[in-house]
Amino acid sequence: MIPVTIFAGRDVAVFGLGLSGVAAARGLAAGGTQVFAWDDTAKARDAATAQGLTLSDLNAVDWSRFAALVLAPGIPLTHPKPHWSVASARQAGVEVIGDTELFFREHAEQGSPGRIVVITGTNGKSTTTALTAHLLSEAGKRVALGGNIGKAVLDLEPFAPDLIYVLELSSFQIDLTPQLAPDAACLLNITPDHLDRHGTLQAYAAIKARVFARMKEGSTAVIGVDDAISRAIADGLKGPFKVERISAGQQVTTGVWAKDATLIEVEDGVERARVGLAGIGSLRGAHNWQNASAAYALARSQGLDAATIAQALQTFAGLAHRMEQVARRGSVLFVNDSKATNADAAGKALASFTDIYWIAGGRPKAGGLAGLEPFFPNIARAYLIGEAADAFAAQLGSEVDHVRCGTLDRAIEAAAQDASRSGGKEPVVLLSPACASYDQFANFEARGEAFRTIVMGLDGVECAAPKTGKAA
């Protein structure tokens, strides 16, 4: 835990008692702050009380006593309208910040030489964050991984000179962190997302771009240029810091770009190094080439050389439920991509293989499978489950051979049998549902865990995860 001393001797309100809210309340209390913590839901309040927090009903307090409101990132700040706690704070002239703002202010207050690497973007940020942490850890660096992945930032190890914080931040978190000042920052991409929270795509993009707003001399800005909005942000970056552009296919002048599963590092138009990704199953597909390009650039900014990065890439196992290689049975590969809850996400998986026995379905999103038609030739057969089975069958029509299986266990059994008869070099049983999970599972994690459990119970399967050295 990181004790937060910047509000010592003062009163601070904390609203929203999930992981980050509880961590903020604990960190503030440890630093000498009088904490007034609350949540709208009885379940969250009971859980916080069970963890030792003392609660105060913020509906019945004088807000002028507070030095700040620390708001959980999931609580509405501006759209569709400010939460009542935000309105109360603003009426009383109380600043509204997040746990990540406490982290950066405390870091500045302590003058810690410990370094901070931040990753954001619409897609790929969790994989890029985990991969960056893995590369640094494998190189012998001491790493703390958290933020929007794993632990809340204030639950990480206290600041130390030899510690590198690798943080994934969402737009919600950035919006609550006005003093965000990393040593290296990455914006992967921007596509329409969370517009109900931010109002417009332009507002969303502006919040993402704040990751570079307070960068210091000697720091590094890494930015993807494969979408027009991010490219425009890159063109406007100016300051005493280095700008590294990354791309999954476009040649860049300074930065890292990918071609044919190879990362190419360039500086002022001169090639510096090449690192291959071929054969690294956790980094298949152009979307993962962009993730790897970003992680490579961030690792280089922290002093790693190309050879060290190349070696560490080989042992990256990937994240659970995101193109996760679960097992092999002979030539058949079983891949858990349960996180693909819409067609766009499933398309990235379907583009990464050529002999696919595809398990799809669940609770459908608007549009269903629209947009996946270019990948239909990669699909040997589809196995449809859940509420979407009939609608997906209609969309696939005669273009893709398919069968309605109803449940995941029946789909896995049928797909595994068919894949074993493929005769191809690497037939793939792929769970990439293009659907939410709520018709049959509590969440996409539960669906992915079920896939893993069923697959590992098949006769003759072997774990497909790569062997790794140090833990990331």
BELFENRA-V553482 format. One record per pair of residues at least 4 apart in sequence whose C-alpha atoms are under 7 Angstrom apart, sorted by sequence separation. I is the first residue (numbers start at 1). J is the second residue. D is the distance in Angstrom with one decimal. If there is no record, write none. Layout:
BEGIN
{{I & J & D} {I & J & D}}
END
This chain:
BEGIN
{{17 & 21 & 4.5} {18 & 22 & 6.1} {19 & 23 & 6.2} {20 & 24 & 6.0} {21 & 25 & 6.2} {22 & 26 & 6.2} {23 & 27 & 6.0} {24 & 28 & 6.0} {25 & 29 & 6.1} {26 & 30 & 6.1} {27 & 31 & 6.3} {28 & 32 & 6.5} {29 & 33 & 4.9} {41 & 45 & 6.4} {42 & 46 & 6.0} {43 & 47 & 6.2} {44 & 48 & 6.1} {45 & 49 & 6.1} {46 & 50 & 6.1} {47 & 51 & 6.4} {48 & 52 & 6.6} {49 & 53 & 4.9} {71 & 75 & 6.8} {78 & 82 & 4.6} {82 & 86 & 5.8} {83 & 87 & 6.4} {84 & 88 & 6.1} {85 & 89 & 6.1} {86 & 90 & 6.1} {87 & 91 & 6.1} {88 & 92 & 6.3} {89 & 93 & 6.2} {90 & 94 & 5.5} {97 & 101 & 6.1} {98 & 102 & 6.7} {99 & 103 & 6.4} {100 & 104 & 6.4} {101 & 105 & 6.0} {102 & 106 & 6.0} {103 & 107 & 6.1} {104 & 108 & 6.2} {105 & 109 & 6.0} {106 & 110 & 6.1} {107 & 111 & 6.2} {108 & 112 & 6.8} {121 & 125 & 5.9} {124 & 128 & 6.1} {125 & 129 & 5.9} {126 & 130 & 6.1} {127 & 131 & 5.9} {128 & 132 & 6.0} {129 & 133 & 6.2} {130 & 134 & 6.1} {131 & 135 & 6.2} {132 & 136 & 6.3} {133 & 137 & 6.0} {134 & 138 & 5.9} {135 & 139 & 6.3} {136 & 140 & 6.6} {137 & 141 & 4.9} {146 & 150 & 5.1} {147 & 151 & 6.1} {151 & 155 & 6.1} {152 & 156 & 7.0} {169 & 173 & 5.9} {170 & 174 & 6.3} {171 & 175 & 6.0} {172 & 176 & 6.7} {173 & 177 & 6.4} {194 & 198 & 6.4} {195 & 199 & 5.0} {199 & 203 & 6.7} {200 & 204 & 6.3} {201 & 205 & 6.1} {202 & 206 & 6.1} {203 & 207 & 6.3} {204 & 208 & 6.4} {205 & 209 & 6.2} {206 & 210 & 6.6} {215 & 219 & 6.3} {227 & 231 & 6.1} {228 & 232 & 6.2} {229 & 233 & 6.4} {230 & 234 & 6.2} {231 & 235 & 6.2} {232 & 236 & 6.4} {233 & 237 & 6.4} {252 & 256 & 7.0} {258 & 262 & 5.4} {259 & 263 & 6.7} {266 & 270 & 5.4} {267 & 271 & 6.5} {280 & 284 & 6.8} {284 & 288 & 6.0} {285 & 289 & 6.4} {286 & 290 & 6.5} {287 & 291 & 6.5} {288 & 292 & 6.0} {289 & 293 & 6.0} {290 & 294 & 6.3} {291 & 295 & 6.3} {292 & 296 & 5.9} {293 & 297 & 6.2} {294 & 298 & 6.2} {295 & 299 & 6.0} {296 & 300 & 6.1} {297 & 301 & 6.3} {298 & 302 & 6.6} {299 & 303 & 6.7} {300 & 304 & 4.8} {304 & 308 & 6.5} {305 & 309 & 6.4} {306 & 310 & 6.1} {307 & 311 & 6.3} {308 & 312 & 6.3} {309 & 313 & 6.1} {310 & 314 & 6.9} {312 & 316 & 7.0} {320 & 324 & 5.6} {328 & 332 & 5.5} {329 & 333 & 6.7} {341 & 345 & 6.8} {342 & 346 & 6.3} {343 & 347 & 6.0} {344 & 348 & 6.9} {346 & 350 & 6.2} {347 & 351 & 6.0} {348 & 352 & 6.6} {364 & 368 & 5.8} {372 & 376 & 6.9} {385 & 389 & 5.3} {388 & 392 & 5.8} {389 & 393 & 6.0} {390 & 394 & 6.3} {391 & 395 & 6.3} {392 & 396 & 6.1} {393 & 397 & 6.0} {396 & 400 & 5.5} {407 & 411 & 6.3} {408 & 412 & 6.1} {409 & 413 & 6.3} {410 & 414 & 6.2} {411 & 415 & 5.9} {412 & 416 & 5.9} {413 & 417 & 6.3} {414 & 418 & 6.3} {415 & 419 & 5.9} {416 & 420 & 6.1} {417 & 421 & 6.8} {418 & 422 & 6.6} {437 & 441 & 5.3} {438 & 442 & 5.6} {442 & 446 & 6.1} {443 & 447 & 6.5} {444 & 448 & 6.1} {445 & 449 & 6.1} {446 & 450 & 6.1} {447 & 451 & 6.3} {448 & 452 & 6.2} {449 & 453 & 6.1} {450 & 454 & 6.1} {451 & 455 & 6.1} {452 & 456 & 6.0} {453 & 457 & 6.3} {454 & 458 & 6.8} {16 & 21 & 5.5} {17 & 22 & 5.3} {28 & 33 & 5.3} {29 & 34 & 6.3} {39 & 44 & 6.5} {48 & 53 & 5.6} {49 & 54 & 6.3} {76 & 81 & 6.8} {77 & 82 & 4.8} {82 & 87 & 6.2} {89 & 94 & 4.8} {90 & 95 & 6.9} {107 & 112 & 5.9} {120 & 125 & 5.6} {136 & 141 & 5.4} {137 & 142 & 6.2} {146 & 151 & 4.7} {147 & 152 & 5.0} {151 & 156 & 6.7} {169 & 174 & 6.5} {195 & 200 & 5.6} {198 & 203 & 6.1} {225 & 230 & 5.7} {226 & 231 & 6.9} {252 & 257 & 6.5} {258 & 263 & 4.5} {266 & 271 & 4.4} {267 & 272 & 6.9} {283 & 288 & 5.1} {299 & 304 & 5.7} {300 & 305 & 6.3} {304 & 309 & 6.8} {319 & 324 & 6.3} {328 & 333 & 4.6} {340 & 345 & 4.8} {384 & 389 & 5.0} {405 & 410 & 5.8} {422 & 427 & 6.6} {437 & 442 & 6.8} {438 & 443 & 6.1} {441 & 446 & 6.1} {456 & 461 & 6.3} {15 & 21 & 6.8} {29 & 35 & 6.3} {39 & 45 & 6.0} {76 & 82 & 5.4} {77 & 83 & 6.3} {89 & 95 & 6.8} {119 & 125 & 6.2} {137 & 143 & 6.1} {146 & 152 & 5.8} {147 & 153 & 5.0} {195 & 201 & 6.4} {198 & 204 & 5.6} {224 & 230 & 6.3} {225 & 231 & 4.4} {251 & 257 & 6.0} {257 & 263 & 5.8} {258 & 264 & 6.0} {265 & 271 & 5.9} {266 & 272 & 5.4} {277 & 283 & 7.0} {283 & 289 & 6.7} {318 & 324 & 6.3} {327 & 333 & 6.1} {328 & 334 & 6.1} {340 & 346 & 5.2} {405 & 411 & 5.3} {437 & 443 & 5.5} {441 & 447 & 5.8} {14 & 21 & 6.6} {28 & 35 & 7.0} {38 & 45 & 6.9} {76 & 83 & 5.4} {146 & 153 & 5.6} {224 & 231 & 7.0} {245 & 252 & 6.5} {250 & 257 & 6.5} {256 & 263 & 6.5} {257 & 264 & 5.4} {265 & 272 & 5.4} {327 & 334 & 5.3} {437 & 444 & 5.6} {75 & 83 & 6.7} {249 & 257 & 6.3} {256 & 264 & 5.5} {257 & 265 & 6.7} {265 & 273 & 5.2} {326 & 334 & 5.6} {419 & 427 & 5.8} {77 & 86 & 6.6} {192 & 201 & 6.0} {212 & 221 & 6.7} {245 & 254 & 6.2} {246 & 255 & 5.7} {247 & 256 & 6.7} {248 & 257 & 5.8} {249 & 258 & 5.4} {256 & 265 & 4.5} {264 & 273 & 6.0} {265 & 274 & 6.3} {325 & 334 & 6.1} {326 & 335 & 5.6} {25 & 35 & 6.3} {86 & 96 & 7.0} {119 & 129 & 6.2} {133 & 143 & 6.5} {244 & 254 & 5.7} {245 & 255 & 4.6} {246 & 256 & 4.9} {247 & 257 & 4.6} {248 & 258 & 4.9} {249 & 259 & 5.7} {255 & 265 & 5.9} {256 & 266 & 6.1} {264 & 274 & 4.7} {325 & 335 & 4.6} {326 & 336 & 6.5} {419 & 429 & 7.0} {437 & 447 & 6.8} {14 & 25 & 6.5} {223 & 234 & 6.5} {244 & 255 & 4.2} {245 & 256 & 6.4} {246 & 257 & 5.3} {247 & 258 & 6.3} {255 & 266 & 5.4} {263 & 274 & 5.5} {264 & 275 & 6.7} {324 & 335 & 5.4} {325 & 336 & 6.4} {25 & 37 & 7.0} {133 & 145 & 6.6} {144 & 156 & 6.4} {254 & 266 & 5.1} {255 & 267 & 6.3} {262 & 274 & 6.6} {263 & 275 & 5.1} {323 & 335 & 6.0} {324 & 336 & 4.9} {144 & 157 & 6.9} {253 & 266 & 6.2} {254 & 267 & 4.3} {262 & 275 & 5.6} {263 & 276 & 6.2} {296 & 309 & 6.9} {323 & 336 & 5.7} {324 & 337 & 6.2} {416 & 429 & 6.6} {253 & 267 & 6.2} {254 & 268 & 5.3} {262 & 276 & 4.4} {322 & 336 & 6.6} {323 & 337 & 4.6} {415 & 429 & 6.2} {190 & 205 & 6.8} {253 & 268 & 5.4} {254 & 269 & 6.4} {261 & 276 & 6.2} {262 & 277 & 5.6} {321 & 336 & 5.2} {322 & 337 & 4.6} {389 & 404 & 6.2} {253 & 269 & 4.6} {261 & 277 & 5.1} {321 & 337 & 4.8} {322 & 338 & 6.7} {38 & 55 & 5.8} {261 & 278 & 5.6} {321 & 338 & 5.0} {322 & 339 & 5.7} {37 & 55 & 5.0} {38 & 56 & 6.0} {321 & 339 & 5.4} {36 & 55 & 6.3} {37 & 56 & 5.6} {38 & 57 & 5.9} {149 & 168 & 6.2} {381 & 400 & 6.4} {382 & 401 & 6.3} {383 & 402 & 5.8} {384 & 403 & 6.2} {385 & 404 & 6.5} {36 & 56 & 5.3} {38 & 58 & 6.3} {69 & 89 & 6.7} {142 & 162 & 6.5} {143 & 163 & 5.7} {144 & 164 & 6.2} {145 & 165 & 6.1} {146 & 166 & 6.6} {147 & 167 & 5.1} {148 & 168 & 5.1} {221 & 241 & 7.0} {225 & 245 & 6.5} {381 & 401 & 4.9} {382 & 402 & 4.4} {383 & 403 & 5.2} {384 & 404 & 4.8} {385 & 405 & 5.6} {386 & 406 & 5.4} {12 & 33 & 6.9} {17 & 38 & 6.9} {142 & 163 & 5.1} {143 & 164 & 4.9} {144 & 165 & 4.8} {145 & 166 & 5.0} {146 & 167 & 5.1} {147 & 168 & 5.2} {148 & 169 & 5.4} {220 & 241 & 5.6} {221 & 242 & 6.0} {222 & 243 & 6.0} {223 & 244 & 6.4} {224 & 245 & 5.8} {225 & 246 & 6.2} {226 & 247 & 5.8} {358 & 379 & 6.7} {379 & 400 & 6.9} {380 & 401 & 7.0} {381 & 402 & 5.3} {382 & 403 & 6.4} {383 & 404 & 5.9} {384 & 405 & 5.5} {385 & 406 & 4.1} {386 & 407 & 6.4} {11 & 33 & 6.1} {12 & 34 & 6.3} {13 & 35 & 6.0} {14 & 36 & 6.0} {15 & 37 & 5.9} {16 & 38 & 6.4} {17 & 39 & 5.9} {142 & 164 & 6.3} {143 & 165 & 5.9} {144 & 166 & 6.1} {145 & 167 & 6.0} {146 & 168 & 6.5} {147 & 169 & 5.9} {148 & 170 & 6.5} {218 & 240 & 6.9} {219 & 241 & 5.0} {220 & 242 & 4.8} {221 & 243 & 4.8} {222 & 244 & 4.7} {223 & 245 & 5.1} {224 & 246 & 4.7} {225 & 247 & 5.9} {356 & 378 & 6.1} {357 & 379 & 6.3} {383 & 405 & 6.0} {384 & 406 & 6.4} {385 & 407 & 5.3} {4 & 27 & 5.2} {5 & 28 & 6.8} {8 & 31 & 5.9} {9 & 32 & 5.8} {10 & 33 & 5.5} {11 & 34 & 4.7} {12 & 35 & 5.2} {13 & 36 & 4.7} {14 & 37 & 4.6} {15 & 38 & 5.1} {16 & 39 & 4.9} {126 & 149 & 6.6} {143 & 166 & 7.0} {217 & 240 & 4.6} {218 & 241 & 5.4} {219 & 242 & 6.4} {220 & 243 & 6.0} {221 & 244 & 6.0} {222 & 245 & 5.8} {223 & 246 & 5.9} {224 & 247 & 5.8} {342 & 365 & 6.4} {355 & 378 & 5.7} {356 & 379 & 4.6} {357 & 380 & 5.7} {358 & 381 & 6.3} {359 & 382 & 5.9} {360 & 383 & 6.3} {361 & 384 & 5.5} {362 & 385 & 6.1} {363 & 386 & 6.7} {369 & 392 & 6.9} {385 & 408 & 6.4} {3 & 27 & 4.5} {4 & 28 & 4.9} {8 & 32 & 4.4} {9 & 33 & 5.3} {10 & 34 & 6.0} {11 & 35 & 6.0} {12 & 36 & 6.2} {13 & 37 & 5.9} {14 & 38 & 6.4} {15 & 39 & 5.7} {209 & 233 & 7.0} {216 & 240 & 6.5} {217 & 241 & 5.1} {222 & 246 & 7.0} {351 & 375 & 6.2} {354 & 378 & 4.4} {355 & 379 & 6.0} {356 & 380 & 5.4} {357 & 381 & 5.1} {358 & 382 & 4.6} {359 & 383 & 4.7} {360 & 384 & 5.2} {361 & 385 & 4.7} {362 & 386 & 4.3} {363 & 387 & 5.4} {364 & 388 & 5.5} {376 & 400 & 6.4} {2 & 27 & 5.8} {3 & 28 & 6.3} {8 & 33 & 4.6} {9 & 34 & 6.8} {63 & 88 & 6.9} {69 & 94 & 6.8} {71 & 96 & 6.7} {73 & 98 & 6.8} {216 & 241 & 6.4} {343 & 368 & 6.7} {347 & 372 & 5.9} {350 & 375 & 6.0} {353 & 378 & 6.8} {354 & 379 & 7.0} {355 & 380 & 5.9} {356 & 381 & 6.9} {357 & 382 & 5.9} {358 & 383 & 6.0} {359 & 384 & 6.0} {360 & 385 & 6.2} {361 & 386 & 5.5} {362 & 387 & 5.4} {363 & 388 & 5.8} {1 & 27 & 6.7} {4 & 30 & 6.8} {5 & 31 & 4.2} {7 & 33 & 5.7} {18 & 44 & 7.0} {22 & 48 & 6.8} {63 & 89 & 6.4} {68 & 94 & 5.4} {69 & 95 & 6.2} {70 & 96 & 6.1} {71 & 97 & 6.1} {72 & 98 & 6.3} {185 & 211 & 6.5} {215 & 241 & 6.9} {323 & 349 & 6.9} {343 & 369 & 5.5} {361 & 387 & 7.0} {362 & 388 & 5.5} {369 & 395 & 6.9} {3 & 30 & 5.2} {4 & 31 & 4.7} {5 & 32 & 6.4} {17 & 44 & 6.0} {67 & 94 & 6.3} {68 & 95 & 5.0} {69 & 96 & 4.8} {70 & 97 & 5.0} {71 & 98 & 5.2} {185 & 212 & 6.7} {343 & 370 & 7.0} {361 & 388 & 5.2} {3 & 31 & 4.9} {64 & 92 & 5.3} {66 & 94 & 6.7} {68 & 96 & 6.0} {69 & 97 & 6.2} {70 & 98 & 5.0} {261 & 289 & 6.8} {350 & 378 & 6.9} {361 & 389 & 5.9} {383 & 411 & 5.6} {63 & 92 & 5.9} {70 & 99 & 6.5} {343 & 372 & 6.8} {263 & 293 & 6.4} {17 & 48 & 6.6} {180 & 211 & 6.8} {258 & 289 & 6.1} {175 & 207 & 6.1} {183 & 215 & 6.8} {133 & 166 & 6.2} {174 & 207 & 6.7} {181 & 214 & 5.1} {182 & 215 & 6.3} {273 & 306 & 6.7} {180 & 214 & 6.7} {181 & 215 & 5.5} {280 & 314 & 6.1} {282 & 316 & 6.8} {184 & 219 & 5.5} {185 & 220 & 6.5} {186 & 221 & 6.0} {187 & 222 & 6.4} {188 & 223 & 5.7} {189 & 224 & 5.7} {258 & 293 & 7.0} {275 & 310 & 5.8} {282 & 317 & 5.9} {171 & 207 & 6.3} {183 & 219 & 4.9} {184 & 220 & 4.6} {185 & 221 & 5.1} {186 & 222 & 4.4} {187 & 223 & 4.8} {188 & 224 & 4.7} {257 & 293 & 6.3} {282 & 318 & 5.1} {129 & 166 & 6.7} {171 & 208 & 5.9} {183 & 220 & 6.6} {184 & 221 & 5.9} {185 & 222 & 6.0} {186 & 223 & 5.5} {187 & 224 & 6.3} {190 & 227 & 6.9} {256 & 293 & 5.6} {129 & 167 & 6.8} {189 & 227 & 6.5} {248 & 286 & 5.7} {129 & 168 & 5.9} {190 & 229 & 6.5} {248 & 287 & 6.9} {190 & 230 & 6.1} {189 & 230 & 5.9} {248 & 289 & 5.6} {256 & 297 & 6.7} {282 & 323 & 6.6} {126 & 168 & 6.6} {248 & 290 & 4.7} {255 & 297 & 7.0} {282 & 324 & 6.6} {125 & 168 & 6.6} {247 & 290 & 5.7} {282 & 325 & 6.9} {246 & 290 & 6.8} {114 & 159 & 6.2} {409 & 454 & 6.7} {114 & 160 & 5.4} {112 & 159 & 6.4} {114 & 161 & 4.4} {246 & 293 & 6.1} {112 & 160 & 6.6} {113 & 161 & 4.9} {114 & 162 & 6.0} {115 & 163 & 6.7} {116 & 164 & 5.8} {117 & 165 & 6.0} {118 & 166 & 6.0} {119 & 167 & 6.2} {120 & 168 & 6.0} {246 & 294 & 6.3} {112 & 161 & 6.5} {114 & 163 & 5.3} {115 & 164 & 4.8} {116 & 165 & 4.7} {117 & 166 & 4.8} {118 & 167 & 4.8} {119 & 168 & 4.9} {120 & 169 & 5.4} {103 & 153 & 6.8} {114 & 164 & 5.9} {115 & 165 & 6.2} {116 & 166 & 6.2} {117 & 167 & 6.1} {118 & 168 & 5.9} {119 & 169 & 6.2} {120 & 170 & 6.1} {21 & 72 & 5.6} {103 & 154 & 6.5} {118 & 169 & 6.8} {20 & 72 & 6.4} {359 & 411 & 6.6} {387 & 439 & 6.7} {13 & 66 & 6.5} {100 & 153 & 6.5} {386 & 439 & 6.6} {11 & 65 & 6.5} {12 & 66 & 5.0} {386 & 440 & 6.9} {11 & 66 & 5.0} {12 & 67 & 5.5} {13 & 68 & 6.3} {14 & 69 & 5.8} {15 & 70 & 6.3} {16 & 71 & 6.4} {11 & 67 & 6.0} {12 & 68 & 5.2} {13 & 69 & 4.7} {14 & 70 & 4.7} {15 & 71 & 5.1} {16 & 72 & 5.0} {10 & 67 & 6.6} {12 & 69 & 6.1} {13 & 70 & 6.1} {14 & 71 & 6.0} {15 & 72 & 6.2} {357 & 415 & 5.7} {287 & 348 & 6.9} {357 & 419 & 6.6} {285 & 348 & 6.9} {118 & 182 & 6.4} {117 & 182 & 5.8} {116 & 182 & 5.1} {117 & 183 & 5.9} {118 & 184 & 6.4} {119 & 185 & 5.8} {120 & 186 & 6.1} {121 & 187 & 5.1} {123 & 189 & 6.7} {285 & 351 & 6.8} {116 & 183 & 5.3} {117 & 184 & 4.8} {118 & 185 & 4.6} {119 & 186 & 4.7} {120 & 187 & 5.1} {121 & 188 & 4.8} {122 & 189 & 5.8} {285 & 352 & 4.8} {115 & 183 & 6.1} {116 & 184 & 6.7} {117 & 185 & 5.7} {118 & 186 & 6.3} {119 & 187 & 6.3} {120 & 188 & 6.4} {121 & 189 & 5.0} {122 & 190 & 5.2} {284 & 352 & 6.0} {121 & 190 & 6.0} {122 & 191 & 6.1} {365 & 435 & 6.0} {356 & 427 & 6.0} {357 & 428 & 5.9} {358 & 429 & 6.1} {359 & 430 & 5.9} {360 & 431 & 6.5} {362 & 433 & 6.8} {364 & 435 & 4.8} {222 & 294 & 6.7} {355 & 427 & 4.9} {356 & 428 & 4.9} {357 & 429 & 4.7} {358 & 430 & 4.9} {359 & 431 & 4.8} {360 & 432 & 5.9} {361 & 433 & 4.9} {363 & 435 & 5.3} {364 & 436 & 6.3} {100 & 173 & 6.7} {355 & 428 & 6.1} {356 & 429 & 6.1} {357 & 430 & 6.0} {358 & 431 & 6.2} {359 & 432 & 6.3} {360 & 433 & 3.8} {361 & 434 & 6.5} {362 & 435 & 5.1} {363 & 436 & 5.0} {105 & 179 & 7.0} {356 & 430 & 6.6} {359 & 433 & 6.3} {360 & 434 & 6.3} {361 & 435 & 5.6} {362 & 436 & 5.8} {363 & 437 & 6.0} {24 & 99 & 5.6} {98 & 173 & 6.7} {101 & 176 & 6.7} {104 & 179 & 6.6} {222 & 297 & 7.0} {362 & 437 & 5.4} {363 & 438 & 6.4} {101 & 177 & 4.4} {104 & 180 & 6.1} {363 & 439 & 5.7} {100 & 177 & 6.0} {101 & 178 & 6.8} {362 & 439 & 6.1} {98 & 176 & 4.8} {101 & 179 & 6.4} {20 & 99 & 6.5} {97 & 176 & 4.7} {98 & 177 & 6.2} {101 & 180 & 6.8} {97 & 177 & 6.3} {220 & 301 & 6.6} {346 & 432 & 5.4} {332 & 419 & 6.5} {346 & 433 & 6.8} {332 & 420 & 6.5} {346 & 434 & 5.4} {345 & 434 & 7.0} {343 & 434 & 4.7} {340 & 432 & 5.5} {341 & 433 & 6.2} {342 & 434 & 4.0} {333 & 426 & 6.7} {338 & 431 & 6.1} {340 & 433 & 6.1} {341 & 434 & 4.6} {342 & 435 & 5.3} {331 & 425 & 6.6} {332 & 426 & 5.7} {333 & 427 & 6.4} {334 & 428 & 5.8} {335 & 429 & 6.2} {336 & 430 & 6.4} {337 & 431 & 5.4} {338 & 432 & 5.5} {340 & 434 & 5.5} {341 & 435 & 4.3} {331 & 426 & 5.3} {332 & 427 & 5.0} {333 & 428 & 4.8} {334 & 429 & 4.8} {335 & 430 & 4.9} {336 & 431 & 5.2} {337 & 432 & 4.8} {338 & 433 & 6.3} {341 & 436 & 5.0} {331 & 427 & 6.7} {332 & 428 & 5.7} {333 & 429 & 6.2} {334 & 430 & 6.1} {335 & 431 & 6.3} {4 & 102 & 6.9} {74 & 172 & 6.9} {73 & 172 & 5.2} {6 & 106 & 6.4} {73 & 173 & 5.5} {5 & 106 & 7.0} {4 & 106 & 6.1} {339 & 444 & 5.8} {338 & 444 & 5.6} {338 & 447 & 6.5} {338 & 448 & 5.1} {336 & 448 & 6.1} {184 & 298 & 6.8} {336 & 451 & 6.9} {80 & 196 & 6.3} {79 & 196 & 6.4} {80 & 197 & 6.2} {79 & 197 & 4.8} {79 & 198 & 6.0} {79 & 199 & 6.3} {76 & 197 & 6.8} {321 & 445 & 6.8} {326 & 452 & 6.4} {27 & 154 & 6.4} {321 & 448 & 5.6} {23 & 152 & 6.7} {24 & 154 & 6.3} {23 & 154 & 5.7} {329 & 460 & 5.9} {20 & 152 & 5.1} {23 & 155 & 5.9} {329 & 461 & 4.5} {19 & 152 & 6.2} {328 & 461 & 5.5} {329 & 462 & 6.4} {327 & 461 & 6.1} {328 & 462 & 5.3} {327 & 462 & 5.3} {328 & 463 & 6.4} {327 & 463 & 4.4} {328 & 464 & 5.8} {326 & 463 & 6.1} {327 & 464 & 4.3} {326 & 464 & 5.4} {325 & 464 & 5.7} {326 & 465 & 6.6} {325 & 465 & 6.3} {317 & 465 & 5.9} {317 & 466 & 5.8} {315 & 466 & 5.7} {2 & 154 & 5.1} {315 & 467 & 6.0} {1 & 154 & 5.6} {2 & 155 & 6.4} {315 & 468 & 4.9} {1 & 155 & 4.3} {2 & 156 & 6.5} {1 & 156 & 5.4} {2 & 157 & 6.4} {1 & 157 & 5.6} {2 & 158 & 4.7} {1 & 158 & 6.1} {128 & 291 & 5.0} {132 & 295 & 4.7} {136 & 299 & 6.4} {127 & 291 & 6.9} {128 & 292 & 6.7} {131 & 295 & 6.2} {135 & 299 & 6.7} {128 & 294 & 6.9} {132 & 298 & 6.9} {124 & 291 & 6.3} {128 & 295 & 5.8} {132 & 299 & 6.4} {139 & 308 & 6.7} {135 & 309 & 6.1} {138 & 312 & 5.9} {135 & 312 & 5.5} {135 & 313 & 6.9} {134 & 316 & 7.0} {131 & 316 & 6.9} {127 & 318 & 6.9} {127 & 319 & 6.4} {138 & 469 & 7.0} {138 & 470 & 5.6} {137 & 470 & 6.6} {137 & 471 & 6.9} {137 & 472 & 5.3} {134 & 472 & 4.3} {133 & 472 & 5.7}}
END
